[in-house]
Structure formats: C-alpha cells, structure tokens
Amino acid sequence: MKQILFFFIISNALIFSCSSSNNEDITEVEEIEKEIIDIEEEEEEETPTEETSKITWKNWYLSVPLDNGDGKATSIFYEAIENNTLTTAQSKYFYKNDDGSYTLFTKFTGFTTSGKSELNGKYCRTELREFWRGNQSTTDNWSMSTGTHILESTLKVDYVEGNGRTIVAQIHGKETDGLEGSPATVKIRWNSGEIQIDYYTKPDNGEPWTSAFDEKLNVGKVDNEIFTFKIKIENGKFYYGLVCEAKGINTDYTLIYDYVGNGYGHENYFKTGNYYGWNADYEKTAQVILYEVKTEHK
C-alpha cells in the first residue's frame, strides 16, 4: 500500500514539476516527503499490537477452595489459565476481566491446601503459589542466603466480609533439611483497608519459626484503591515498598528484618492473591482484583 501511494505521489509531482520553477520543485519535494511520513505514521498507528501478559503464568500455580477428590483444595496449573480451560466451578473463583485483570473470589468451603477443615479450623484461599524457575514442582524454591529476590504485586481489594482481613502476598518457608516446619514467614495483610506486615522473628533457642514470635507493622491505608506491594530479600534482609497513587503513598524499599543474620535457613517461595482470614461460616466472601505480578531472582 505504501509503495503504491509513493508511486502515485511521485508521478503527480513529476508531471507538475515539468512546468514549475526550481524553487517550486524544492517546495513540491518537501511536500512529498511530508506526505510519505504522514502515511508511515498512519500505518504504524493502525498496526495492532499483541497483548502482553502482565503475569508469567508458567511461574505460578493457582489454588482454589474446591475439593480435588481427597478433601484438599484444587490446584490449577498454568496451561489451564493460559488456554482458558477452567471448569465452570473453578471459574467462579478465578476469571479474567475485560481490562485484562483477574478476579480472585473466595470463601470458606472447608477445602484447604492441607486438607478438609471444619468451621473455625483452617482458612481457605484463592491464591497463586510461585514456581520461580517455572519447573512445575514444589521443589522449585529459593534461599534467602543467596541472591536477590523480588515480588511486586499490583492489586485492589474489592471487599472482605466478616472480620475484614485477607492476606494478599507472602514469603512462605518450605520444609528444609535439618529445620522444623514450613513457616508463613512474611504475610502482607489487607486489614479493613490498612496494609499490615506480619513477619516472623527469631524464635527462642530450639524453637521453630512460627507466629509465636511474629511482629506486626501497619504501613499504609489503601482502602479499596489499586496498590502495589513490593517485597525484596537482599543480602538476607527483608525490605518492603508500597505504592498507592490514589492515596498519595509512595514508600521506597524500607528495611524490616535481617533474616539470615538471625539464623533463618528455610527455602522459600512467593505467594499472592486472596487468602481469606475467615472461617466462622460458609456464607461470607472476599474478592481481590489482581492486575500485575512481577518477580525477579538474581
């Protein structure tokens, strides 16, 4: 198309220039060049751009509170998300929105990642668990003692019924040789609009890393606005950042705790989503919108 228009414009210019002065020829050439540039710009604007995913799905799997057949929650892997092959039941808890974001709906059903739970027992979730190398294995974890590890999750909490609490991001420890337990080492909680960091600290001698030794820190009120929470582990230390444009919050990475310096040795993985802090009935619900997730390991 561009070549045809170019030939048409040049042909007309040559016919016109036969009866024009040198100055008029120069002006005509300048006008031709401008028309060609305008055509190129129009074609660039009309060329469709391929949609870029804001989540690398191969690096995650999704848990939803549906019975997988043995009383545990159901795991959904990246192929089903990318190919949009979730079942109708699964799509109640997780689905893509028109703007490219994802809705993570959840409620207490009794089907948790560790098995069937009665009311007032464990908690349910619609949440992503990291496979940081994309190996599709729960052995795909990282250590705080080496490298730098970053999670940046952009979300909005639509609503949380009941007690108003849901966890939107985590560093979760893995069972590791020579160490007891699999600690939920860092939890980022949306608590009635306030962002709260709940982090484990060094236990007493011989004790495992558990919530018996945790500390909590409120870092900003985002309410139901879009926000980005950032977690960074660098040189064994935990830093956080928080951005919420609607609330005027722009907190750069801030040191919270030195994990390796205090003897923490578990392997870890990131989580993000809607880990609902309610288990008193089967009716109340919570909903989180996930816009983008970035991870970096170096």
Rosetta blueprint (number, residue, H / E / L):
1 M L
2 K H
3 Q H
4 I H
5 L H
6 F H
7 F H
8 F H
9 I H
10 I H
11 S H
12 N H
13 A H
14 L H
15 I H
16 F H
17 S H
18 C L
19 S L
20 S L
21 S L
22 N H
23 N H
24 E H
25 D H
26 I H
27 T H
28 E H
29 V H
30 E H
31 E H
32 I H
33 E H
34 K H
35 E H
36 I H
37 I H
38 D H
39 I H
40 E H
41 E H
42 E H
43 E H
44 E H
45 E H
46 E H
47 T L
48 P L
49 T L
50 E L
51 E L
52 T L
53 S L
54 K L
55 I L
56 T L
57 W H
58 K H
59 N H
60 W E
61 Y E
62 L E
63 S E
64 V E
65 P L
66 L L
67 D L
68 N L
69 G L
70 D L
71 G L
72 K L
73 A L
74 T E
75 S E
76 I E
77 F L
78 Y H
79 E H
80 A H
81 I H
82 E H
83 N L
84 N L
85 T L
86 L L
87 T L
88 T H
89 A H
90 Q H
91 S H
92 K L
93 Y L
94 F E
95 Y E
96 K E
97 N L
98 D L
99 D L
100 G L
101 S L
102 Y E
103 T E
104 L E
105 F E
106 T E
107 K E
108 F L
109 T L
110 G L
111 F E
112 T E
113 T L
114 S L
115 G E
116 K E
117 S L
118 E L
119 L L
120 N L
121 G L
122 K L
123 Y L
124 C L
125 R E
126 T E
127 E E
128 L E
129 R E
130 E E
131 F L
132 W L
133 R L
134 G L
135 N L
136 Q L
137 S L
138 T L
139 T L
140 D L
141 N L
142 W E
143 S E
144 M L
145 S L
146 T L
147 G L
148 T E
149 H E
150 I E
151 L E
152 E E
153 S E
154 T E
155 L E
156 K E
157 V E
158 D E
159 Y E
160 V E
161 E L
162 G L
163 N L
164 G L
165 R E
166 T E
167 I E
168 V E
169 A E
170 Q E
171 I E
172 H E
173 G E
174 K E
175 E L
176 T L
177 D L
178 G L
179 L L
180 E L
181 G L
182 S L
183 P L
184 A L
185 T L
186 V E
187 K E
188 I E
189 R E
190 W E
191 N E
192 S L
193 G L
194 E E
195 I E
196 Q E
197 I E
198 D E
199 Y E
200 Y E
201 T L
202 K L
203 P L
204 D L
205 N L
206 G L
207 E L
208 P L
209 W L
210 T L
211 S H
212 A H
213 F H
214 D E
215 E E
216 K E
217 L E
218 N E
219 V E
220 G E
221 K E
222 V L
223 D L
224 N L
225 E L
226 I L
227 F E
228 T E
229 F E
230 K E
231 I E
232 K E
233 I E
234 E E
235 N L
236 G L
237 K E
238 F E
239 Y E
240 Y E
241 G E
242 L E
243 V E
244 C E
245 E H
246 A H
247 K H
248 G L
249 I E
250 N E
251 T E
252 D E
253 Y E
254 T E
255 L E
256 I E
257 Y E
258 D E
259 Y L
260 V H
261 G H
262 N H
263 G L
264 Y L
265 G L
266 H L
267 E E
268 N E
269 Y E
270 F E
271 K E
272 T E
273 G E
274 N E
275 Y E
276 Y E
277 G L
278 W L
279 N L
280 A L
281 D L
282 Y L
283 E L
284 K L
285 T E
286 A E
287 Q E
288 V E
289 I E
290 L E
291 Y E
292 E E
293 V E
294 K E
295 T E
296 E E
297 H E
298 K L
